[in-house]
Amino acid sequence: MKKPIRSEFSVHMLNDAGIEKAEQIAFCFSLALEELEQLCGPGDSRELAIVRTKMQEAAFFAKRAMAIRPENQK
């Protein structure tokens, strides 16, 4: 017998509204990172690399928070 997948690990198929929201989230994080890169100056410091990584992580969780809502799922 196949065990069910726990909700923490399930895949959420997005409807058109969910896809649009995911794109908006990505766009917002992209703009914010571009602004931060301009403020921090040229180069690719370790600190800026950490900022980028943390923002990627935050974007992932923002998209997940949106994706688990039933109104955004197929």
Backbone bond lengths (Angstrom), bond angles and torsions (degrees), N, CA, C in turn:
res aa  C-N    CA-C-N  psi(-1)  N-CA   C-N-CA  omega(-1)  CA-C   N-CA-C  phi
1 M - - - 1.447 - - 1.529 108.90 -
2 K 1.307 115.60 131.10 1.461 121.06 -179.59 1.524 109.58 -81.97
3 K 1.336 116.17 128.45 1.460 120.80 179.31 1.525 109.45 -78.04
4 P 1.335 117.02 145.73 1.466 119.27 177.90 1.531 111.25 -70.45
5 I 1.300 114.94 153.99 1.467 120.71 177.17 1.518 108.10 -81.92
6 R 1.309 116.03 132.56 1.467 120.80 177.50 1.523 109.56 -62.90
7 S 1.327 116.77 149.55 1.468 121.02 -176.80 1.527 112.45 -61.46
8 E 1.328 117.16 -27.84 1.469 120.21 179.83 1.526 112.58 -63.41
9 F 1.337 116.27 -21.49 1.457 120.64 -173.79 1.520 112.93 -119.17
10 S 1.319 117.19 7.32 1.460 119.43 -176.75 1.529 111.20 -77.49
11 V 1.305 114.10 158.05 1.460 121.78 178.40 1.524 107.67 -91.72
12 H 1.304 116.44 138.12 1.459 121.40 179.42 1.524 108.40 -114.33
13 M 1.314 116.20 113.55 1.457 121.29 177.44 1.531 107.21 -83.80
14 L 1.322 116.29 122.45 1.458 120.93 -175.66 1.523 111.89 -87.02
15 N 1.325 115.23 144.62 1.455 120.32 171.08 1.533 107.52 -83.90
16 D 1.326 116.83 -176.30 1.467 119.83 -177.52 1.528 112.68 -60.82
17 A 1.335 116.87 -39.20 1.464 120.16 178.43 1.525 110.52 -64.69
18 G 1.331 117.34 -40.96 1.457 121.46 178.77 1.517 112.23 -64.57
19 I 1.329 115.96 -40.31 1.470 120.13 178.29 1.527 109.97 -63.48
20 E 1.319 116.52 -42.77 1.470 120.67 178.06 1.526 110.81 -61.73
21 K 1.316 117.34 -42.67 1.466 120.82 179.03 1.525 111.07 -65.23
22 A 1.329 117.53 -40.00 1.470 120.94 177.82 1.524 110.37 -61.67
23 E 1.330 116.54 -40.31 1.466 120.21 177.76 1.527 110.92 -66.64
24 Q 1.330 117.51 -38.94 1.468 120.80 178.33 1.533 110.97 -64.52
25 I 1.325 116.30 -40.60 1.467 120.65 177.86 1.521 109.81 -61.50
26 A 1.340 116.06 -47.29 1.465 120.57 179.76 1.527 110.59 -61.10
27 F 1.324 116.95 -41.13 1.463 121.40 179.78 1.527 111.13 -62.73
28 C 1.319 116.99 -44.21 1.475 121.10 179.38 1.527 111.68 -61.23
29 F 1.328 116.75 -45.20 1.461 119.81 178.99 1.524 111.02 -66.42
30 S 1.332 116.46 -36.61 1.464 120.58 178.94 1.524 110.87 -63.26
31 L 1.336 116.52 -45.81 1.467 119.98 177.83 1.520 111.54 -61.81
32 A 1.319 116.35 -44.22 1.468 120.13 -179.38 1.519 111.31 -61.65
33 L 1.325 117.27 -42.73 1.464 119.89 -179.90 1.526 111.08 -66.40
34 E 1.324 117.48 -39.29 1.462 119.84 177.49 1.531 111.03 -61.24
35 E 1.318 116.54 -42.43 1.466 120.58 177.99 1.530 111.03 -62.42
36 L 1.317 116.16 -45.18 1.470 120.08 179.69 1.522 111.33 -62.68
37 E 1.325 117.19 -40.38 1.466 120.33 178.64 1.526 110.87 -62.64
38 Q 1.321 116.27 -38.11 1.471 119.38 178.10 1.526 110.98 -67.78
39 L 1.327 116.77 -41.39 1.468 120.62 -179.61 1.526 112.00 -68.18
40 C 1.319 116.61 -35.78 1.468 120.50 -176.56 1.518 112.44 -81.47
41 G 1.308 118.41 -14.54 1.455 121.45 177.58 1.515 113.06 92.43
42 P 1.334 115.23 172.43 1.460 120.20 -177.13 1.521 112.18 -67.99
43 G 1.306 113.92 162.63 1.460 119.74 179.14 1.510 111.05 106.00
44 D 1.279 114.52 173.23 1.465 120.55 -177.79 1.521 108.16 -131.29
45 S 1.325 115.24 68.60 1.460 119.98 -177.60 1.528 110.75 -66.70
46 R 1.289 114.56 162.83 1.468 121.11 176.89 1.522 110.00 -59.85
47 E 1.329 115.59 -41.05 1.466 120.27 -178.48 1.525 111.81 -64.00
48 L 1.318 116.76 -42.15 1.458 120.09 178.67 1.533 110.85 -68.21
49 A 1.323 116.36 -34.16 1.467 119.71 175.70 1.535 110.46 -63.34
50 I 1.324 116.42 -37.24 1.471 120.42 177.55 1.526 109.55 -67.76
51 V 1.331 117.35 -41.95 1.467 120.88 176.78 1.525 109.74 -56.78
52 R 1.328 116.39 -47.63 1.470 121.77 -179.72 1.528 110.64 -58.91
53 T 1.325 116.50 -46.72 1.463 120.65 -179.54 1.526 111.78 -62.97
54 K 1.329 116.69 -43.46 1.467 120.26 179.85 1.527 111.31 -66.54
55 M 1.320 116.61 -35.42 1.459 119.04 177.45 1.532 111.06 -69.96
56 Q 1.320 117.78 -35.57 1.457 120.49 174.97 1.525 110.06 -62.42
57 E 1.319 115.68 -41.96 1.458 120.87 177.99 1.530 110.58 -63.97
58 A 1.326 117.04 -45.16 1.460 120.81 179.60 1.529 111.15 -63.82
59 A 1.320 117.41 -39.19 1.468 120.98 177.84 1.521 110.51 -63.35
60 F 1.320 117.05 -40.45 1.462 121.14 177.30 1.526 110.48 -58.29
61 F 1.329 116.46 -47.68 1.461 119.56 -177.27 1.526 111.65 -71.05
62 A 1.325 117.61 -32.52 1.466 120.01 175.50 1.525 110.12 -64.11
63 K 1.328 116.50 -43.51 1.472 119.88 178.01 1.514 110.94 -65.56
64 R 1.311 116.88 -39.53 1.472 119.97 178.66 1.524 110.53 -64.77
65 A 1.333 117.49 -41.98 1.464 120.87 178.80 1.529 110.27 -59.00
66 M 1.325 116.46 -38.56 1.453 120.65 177.83 1.523 110.66 -71.89
67 A 1.329 117.08 -42.23 1.465 121.90 -173.00 1.525 113.03 -68.22
68 I 1.323 118.69 -26.50 1.465 119.44 -178.39 1.520 112.64 -79.18
69 R 1.322 117.07 -9.02 1.465 119.86 178.21 1.532 109.34 -77.96
70 P 1.333 116.83 128.04 1.469 121.12 -175.64 1.529 114.21 -54.40
71 E 1.320 118.16 -33.81 1.466 120.44 -177.43 1.533 113.18 -67.93
72 N 1.327 117.16 -12.82 1.473 121.15 179.69 1.530 112.48 -103.23
73 Q 1.310 117.27 2.38 1.468 121.87 -176.51 1.522 111.74 -105.54
74 K 1.328 114.59 153.56 1.472 120.56 173.74 1.492 109.60 -71.10
